[in-house]
Amino acid sequence: MPAGKKASTGKKSSAKKSTKAAKAPTGALPPYGDPIRGAIARGDVQEMKNVAASSRKWLADVQAALKELDSALKKAGNK
């Protein structure tokens, strides 16, 4: 085979993109450890403030949902 030419695999590349992959996530994303640590490592104070605020809101939402779940479990246990 001459240099500079690639062997054909018989597969055609598609220019189509999945509509699922094209959509950006919406809503709040859970602040798991990597984004928090990444913001700290980058040292961007504004990013750290944004991640902290987002994390606090997410945690408050989760705590409220957990409280509702505990209440529902207590009611279900009384049946």
C-alpha positions, 0 to 999 in steps of 0.5 A: 500500500502506498504511503499516505493512503489509508485502508478502507474499512468499508464504513461510511462516516455519517454527518448526522448527529443524534438529537439526544446528543445535541441537547444540553442538560436543563435544570440543576445538576447534582454537585458531585465531588468532581465539579466542586474539586475542579472549581477549587483546582482552577482557583476561579473565585466566581466559579467557586461561588457559583458552584457553592451556591448551586450546591447549597440549593441542590442540597436544600432541595434534596433535604426537603424531598427526603423530609417528604419521603420520610413523612410518606414512609411514616404514613405508609407504615401506619396502614 
